[in-house]
Amino acid sequence: MPGEEQDDKRSASRADQVRAAAAQAFEATAGQAGISRERAQGLADELASAAGRIRGALDEIRPATADEVRALRAELRALEARVARLETAAPARTRPRRRAPRPAA
């Protein structure tokens, strides 16, 4: 879907922004805290990964938008109409009676 590509790009750029900001913060304090550049980058990567997982979890539990609810209602009305047409068009069908097995001669 087109919106998903845009969301993925936004998500990636947000993750990159978080990673860059965290790396910058770690680098600024690396000399003071004795953290190596590699360790700072590792922590930044972990932070960005955690931020991505949190965003994904929030997306899964977010409530439906008004547009999504409208679309579901329209689909439900269409299905109700289809079922009604099928129920009125099909005559009441009865199963043919099974014949008793013939006794062996």
GIRALIN-V664900 format. One record per residue. N is the residue number from 1. BURIAL is b if it has 9 or more other ideal C-beta (glycine too) atoms within 8 Angstrom, else e. Layout:
BEGIN
n->{N;N}
burial->{BURIAL;BURIAL}
END
This chain:
BEGIN
n->{1;2;3;4;5;6;7;8;9;10;11;12;13;14;15;16;17;18;19;20;21;22;23;24;25;26;27;28;29;30;31;32;33;34;35;36;37;38;39;40;41;42;43;44;45;46;47;48;49;50;51;52;53;54;55;56;57;58;59;60;61;62;63;64;65;66;67;68;69;70;71;72;73;74;75;76;77;78;79;80;81;82;83;84;85;86;87;88;89;90;91;92;93;94;95;96;97;98;99;100;101;102;103;104;105}
burial->{e;e;e;e;e;e;e;e;e;e;b;e;e;b;b;b;e;b;b;b;e;b;b;e;e;b;b;e;b;b;e;e;e;e;b;e;e;e;b;b;b;e;b;b;b;e;b;b;e;e;b;b;e;e;b;e;e;e;e;e;e;e;e;e;e;e;e;e;b;e;e;b;e;e;e;e;e;e;e;e;e;e;e;e;e;e;e;e;e;e;e;e;e;e;e;e;e;e;e;e;e;e;e;e;e}
END
